Amino acid sequence: MSMNQQSIEEIFESVWQWSEAQGFKGYNKHDGLNSPILRALLGWAKWPRIIAIQGVMRFPVNIRPLLLVPKTYNPKGLALFAMGCLDRYQATGNEIHLIRAKGLLKLLMELKSPGNWSGICWGYHYPWQDLGFYAPSGTPNAVVTSFVCEAFLKAYCMTGEKMYLDVVESAVGFFLNDLTVLLDEKDRLCFGYMPLPMKMRVLDVSILIGAVLAQLVPLGGRTDLKETAYRLVNYVVGQQTEYGAWFYTDPPEDSPIRHDNYHTGFILDALWRYMEATEDWRWERNYREGLEFYAKELFNEDGSPRWMSDKDYPHDIHGAAQGIISFCKSFSYLKEPVFGELANKILSWTLTNLYSGKGYFYYQKYPFFTKKFTLMRWCNAWMLRGIASYARVFLGEDGIDHC
């Protein structure tokens, strides 16, 4: 598909309009237990809950409507939509994009997790059973809160309005006081995914938090957070393999997920945000080696996203969007053509294979069939952010963040 300013702008607007028409509510990858039927039949213990969630997630067609699963907000998705709009505002100066972003940020404040937490925080609007924990609907978690914080930080950079920075300052209380501490050493620190009893160390959690804290040092004058941010990031960087990859967990055998696509992108982008905020470039080599692994082992020659380094299918829309975002960012700063070419390939492949042409993106492509349904956060929110990143970098617009 030819990608020029007009076609990309039209796709961005089509995705926005379709998503807005749904009220930004949709189905979610792991929302099987939002079904009153499955909750009654299988919601009583760990493995039945996992069967329910995984069964709905892996079914070749979307059976959520049959199971009466409601469409809900996803705070991470709203944050991604907001960041996409802020990218467009930054690049074009068109006030409509800023107005849209502000509306989503206001909605996010209304959707913060209820409860007596040490700071503002967000979670998913569905019960979630993982191998290492069970979280009731609305339980705040570190990853969602980190992504929401990134949206508020970007809004502060774009507008200078302190209320956005204040939100992130509040969330620091949640990160530092409510999350389970899984490792606490002089130079290394690891937080748990949620404020629940757990032992599983999920690597992207600590570096996502570290990147948020690091940005508050120059933006908010929070020099007290500098050491904590360093320890969180140092722990994750130290888990990089000799061939440039990261496992999903430490130790690796705690999860069946190995070197997967989008979590690798999460770690790389967070590492860059940390280095940029602190002007500490000691880990630039780690970043470059991670990028090379990501490019060579998690994407195919035609730009299709691999599921894991040792498993090609399914080609998942989230992996495609994350690749576009990560390689746009790396190209805009490093100016190495290979990363720009790969971002182009990924977007071209995605628009050809996973775009409906009607304002929404499909979920996954397999060798002989495609899951032609959409999940609001997983598909549309991620791709709207990816399209905005691409337009900013490759269509003659500003590719450098203002702060």
Secondary structure, DSSP 8 states (H G I E B T S, - for coil): ----HHHHHHHHHHHHHHHHHTTT-B--TT-GGGSHHHHHHHTTSHHHHHHHHHHHHHSSS--TTTTT---B--HHHHHHHHHHHHHHHHHH--HHHHHHHHHHHHHHHHT---SS-SS---B-SS-EE-SS-EE-TT-B-HHHHHHHHHHHHHHHHHH--HHHHHHHHHHHHHHHHTS-EEEE-SS-EEE-SSSSS---EEHHHHHHHHHHHHHHHHHH--GGGHHHHHHHHHHHHTT--TTS---SEESGGG-S--SBHHHHHHHHHHHHHHHHHHT--TTHHHHHHHHHHHHHHSB-TTS-B-SBTTB---EEHHHHHHHHHHHHHHHHHH--HHHHHHHHHHHHHHHHHTB-SSS-B-SEE-SS-EE----IIIIIIHHHHHHHHHHHHHSSS--S---
